[in-house]
Amino acid sequence: MSITGDHGVDPGKVFGHPSDGGIDIVRARRETPGCENVLHFNNAGAALMPEQVVHAVIRHIELESTIGGYEAADRAEDAIHRVYEAVARLINCNPRDVAIIENATRVWDMAFYSFNFEAGDRILTAQAEYASNYLAFLQIAKRTGAVVDVIPSDEHGQVSVTRMAEMIDDRVKLIAITHVPTNGGLVNPAAKVGKLARDARIPFLLDACQSVGQMPIDVEALGCDILTGTGRKYMRGPRGTGFLYVHPLLISRLDPPFIDLHAAEWTGPNSYELRPDARRFENWESFVAGKSGLCIAIEYAMEWGLDAIYARVQALADDLRKKLTDISGVNVHDLGMERCGIVSFTKRDIEADDIKADLQEDTNNVSTSSYEFYPA
């Protein structure tokens, strides 16, 4: 069972009075229509969108319905361009190094499958890796003869930077970890991983889907060469939106698994040339209304301030952990030296799905996590 955020919660009734982190709670609730209907603890699944984001998406859909999809996109050209600038400000990069792709899974896939793995190449990943990512590692290993090596966790449950340093050799082709895993509350020490990767000149792919939007993200400080993110989670954007960052020095070495006339130019009967920027990972057809909504979601979050948001999220999560610990039969399973807004727990003799069903009867939105194999 994972509880993943605070939108839609009355902090006075549920959590006592933890620090608001500089957040105007009354305004935040007023601008989140879903607060009238549910107590939403599912921001690591899909967050409640603020009304500004909802209006941006609806406005564009209505425009498409009245003048046509292509024509509406032409009118929204400035807004579409703005989303690249918004992502760049959010994660501290150049807009040319950003691609907007239809969902986080496809974003990550476009990056990972762009590498040309050969037999004997090593992929280093963490124990608490996202299961879908690990399946992709296994598929590439089966296809190419590459090897997947799991970095052990340290005593805090996070990826062991010390053990990682010992595992690096000249056969390591990629280091790929998830910044904030599916559950467990931990935040992996991505900046330390990034420093090791850069010192060894090994590309570093960071899945930031559950960290983007709830905490400050700076690709330069993290030292990642590739970062993937989504709109629907803590970013509070629409579903069907994701983004990719690729370091400009790495782009030319990556060959996207899928291309079209947006990603590449057809230069002759038997030749083509990929775009020189990150948009080589995009395709022409896209969720234009979603791009508008994602842009507004990013700008909205930055108006509040990511430091303030993270302070609020951590205060609520810490308070919830304390209160859950006081309940007989409840075990909190969160790990790591730094813990985020995801709170994972079990209750003795009660299945997670039954807890979820009981909470939903009282309009509480939560997620359950099924058992997933984590490699030893």
N, C-alpha and C positions, 0 to 999 in steps of 0.2 A: 504494500500500500504506500503510495507516494502522495504527499500534499505539497503543492508546488506554487504557492504565491498568496497575495493578500488582496487582490482586487475583488471587491464585492463583500468584504468582511468588515463588520463593525468592530474596530479594535478595542473599544471599551468593553463590549460584551464578551468577546471571544478571547482576547489576548491580554486583558488588563490595559496598561498604558505604556508600552515600549516607546522608545524614541521615534519620532516621526521622520527623522533624517532630513528635516527641512521641507517635507512634502505637505502641501495644503490638502489634507484628506477630504475636506468638504468639497473642494473644487474637483478633486480627482474622481470622487464618487458621482458628482453631478454630471461630469463629462463622460461617464461610463454608463450607458443606458442599461446594460445587463445587471447593474447593481440593484435595480428595482425587482429583479426576478430571481436571482440566485446568489448563493454564497460560493464564490468561485475560487477553488483551490487548485486549479488545473492549468496554470500558466506555462508549465513545462510541456504541456500537451498542445493546447491552443488557447491563448489568452482572450479575455473579453476586449474587443476593440473599443477605443474611445470614439465618441461620436464624430470627431473630425475625420477619422479614417473611414468610417462608415459612409459619411457624406461624400467623400472624395470618390469612393468606389461607385456609389450609386449614381452620382452625377455623370460619370463617364459612361456607365452602362446605359443610362437614359439617353445620352447623346448618341451612342451607337444605335439605339433603337429608333432614333428620329432621323438621322442623316446617313447612317451606314458605318460599319466598323472601320474600314480604311480611312474614310473621310474624318471620322472622329479621332483616329490616331494622328492624322495630319494636324488637326487643331490642337492636339495635346502634345505636340512635339517638344515644346519648351518644358512642360511638366515631366515628360519622359526623360529629357536630358537632365533635369534636376535631381532625379533619383540617384544617378551616378555620383553627383556631387554630394548628396546627402550621405550615401554609404561611405564615400571617401572621408568626409568630416568625422563620421562616427568611428571609423577604425584607423584614421590617420594614414591615408595613402593618397595617391593620385587617381582621379576619376578614370584615367586610361587603364588603370590596373584592376578595374571592377567589371564584372559581368553580372547581369541579372538573368536568372534562370528560374524555371517554373516551380521548383521545389527543392528542398535541401538535399534529398536523396540524389536527385539528378545533378545538383551542383557538385556534390562530393564525387559522384561517379565520373562526371566529366573531367574532374581533376585527376583522380586516381588512375583511371584507364588511359590517360594521356601518356603515362610513363611506359617506356619500352623495356619490360623486364625480360631477363634471360635466365637460363639455368644457372643456379648458384647464387643469383642475386638475393640479398637478404632484405626483408621488410621487418623493421622493429616496431612493435606496438605495445600497448599497455594491457595489463590484465583486465581492467575494467573498461574494455573497449566496447563501443556500440556494436551490437550483434550483427546488424546489416553490413557494417564496414568489414567485420571479420569474415563474413561470408564472401565478400569480394576478394579479400586477401587469399582465401582458400581457393577460389575459382582461378585467380591468376597463378597461384602456385601449381594447380593442377594442369593449367594450360602450358605453362612456360618452364616449370622446374625451379621457379623461385622458391625461397624458403621463408616461412613466417616464424619469427622469433619473438617470444613474449617477454617483455621486460618485467621482472618481478615487482610486486608492490613493496613499499617499505612498511615499517611498523605502524604507520598511520593509515595505511590502506591506499595511499596515492602512489603513482609511478615512482620507482626508486631511481633517482638521478645518478646515484653512485653506481648502481648495478648497470644502468644504461651505459655509463662511461666505459665500464669494463667490457661491454659487449660490442662496442663499435670497432669495426675493422674496415678494410678497403672493399669488402663485398657488400656493405650496407648501401642499398640503393635509395631507400626512403625510410624516414621516421614518421609514423602516422599515429597520433593519439587523439582521444576525445578530451576536450578541455573540462567539461562538466558531464560526467557519465549519466546514463539513463536514470539511475536512482542512487541513493547512498549519500547525497548531499555534498560530496567532496568536490573540490576544485583542484585539478591536477596542476603541478608547478610548471606551467607551460613556458614561462620565461627562462627558467633554468634549463629546460629541455631545448629551447631555442638557442641558447648560448652554446650548449654542447654541439648541437647540429651545425651551427654556423662555423664554429671552430674547426669542425671536422669536414666542412664543405659538403654536407649531406642535406638534400632537400627535406624540409619539415612541413608536413601537412597537418593542420590543426582543425578538427571538427569543433566549431564554436557555436553550434546550433542552440545549446542550452545556456551559454554564457552571454551571447550577444543580447543586449536589451536589459539584462539585469545587473550588469557590472561594466565598468569602463574597459574598452578593448582598444589596444594600440598595437598594430602589427609590427611596428618597429621595436617597441619595448618587448614584445613577445618573441621576436626573432623568428617568426614563421615565414616560410616562403609561399605557402598557400593557406588560406583561411576560408572556411565555408560557414555560411550562416543562413538562417531562415527568418521569414517575416512573422510566422504565425505564433511563435512562442512568446518569450518575454518581451520581444520587440513590439508585440500587440498590433501587428499588421494583419492583412488578410491571408487566408490560406492560399496555396498555389503561388507563393513568392519565395524566392531565395536569392542569395548573392554569393559571388565568388571573388576572392582577391588572389592575384598571382603576382609575385615579385617580378618587376620588369626584366631582371637579368635571367629569369627562369623561363619566361614565356616562349622564347624561340626554341627551347629544347623540348617542348611539350606538343604532342600531336593529338588533337582531340579525337575521340572515338567516333564522333558524328560531326559532319559539316554540311552546310548548305550555302546558298548564294549570299547569305549574310556573313557567315564565318569566313568565307573564302571567295576569291575571284577566279572565274574560269578563264584562264589566260590562253588556252589553245586546245586543240582537239584532245590532247593527251597530257594536259598540264593544268595546274591550278596554283594559286598563291594564297596562303592563309593570311588573315589580318595580322598586323604586327602587335595589336593590343589584346587585352583580356577578352574582348568581345568575339574572338575566335572560338570561344567556348559556348556562345549563345547560338540560338537559331532564330530565324526571322519571325516566325509566328510566336506571339507571346500574349500574356494576360495584361493588356494595356491598362485596364482599370485597376488591376492589382498593383502595377508599378506606381500608379498615382497614389494608391492607398499606402503602399510601402514607404514612399517618400514622405507622406504626411506622418506616418507612424514614427519614422526616424526623427524627423524634425520635432515632433511632439515630445519624444523622449529626451532629446537634447535640450529642449526648453526647460524641462524639469531638472536636468542634470543627471548624468549617469552615476556620479558619486553619491548624490542624494538618494537616488533610486536604490542603489545597492545597500546603503546604510539602512534604509527602511526595510528592504527585503530581509537582510540579515537579522535585524532586530526582531522582526515578526517570527522568523524561522527559529531563532534561538529561544524565544519565549514559548513557542509551541513545543519545541523539544522538551523543555523543562516541565511543561504541564503534562505532556504525554508520559514522561518518565514517572510522574506521580500516580499514574493510573495502574492499578493492580493488573498484572498479566500482559502489559504492553511493553514491548521491546523496541527501542529506537535503534535503527541500523546505520545511522549516518557516520561517515568516516572522514579522514583528512584533517590536516592542520588548519586549513581554511574551509569553511562550510558556507554553502550558498542557500538559496531559497527552496531547495528541494528537501523535503522531510520525509523519510521512509521509515515505516514501522510495521510491526505485526502485533496481533493480539492472540494470546494463547487460546486455543480451541475454537477460534472463529476464522473462517476462510476470508481472504481479502475481498473476494467478490461479494460476500454477504455483508461485510462492513460497507462496501461501496453502495450496495443496494439500500441499506438502511439509511445511509447519509443522503442518498438521492431523494428519498421520501421526504426529507426535510429541506430539499433544494440545495444540498451541498454537492458541489462538483469536485470529484477527486478522480485519480487514476489508480489502477492496480497494475502491478508489474508481475508478469508471469516468470517462472523460473527460466533463466537463460544460462547456457553453459559458458563459464568463464575459464579460459585455458589456464592450466596450472603452469 
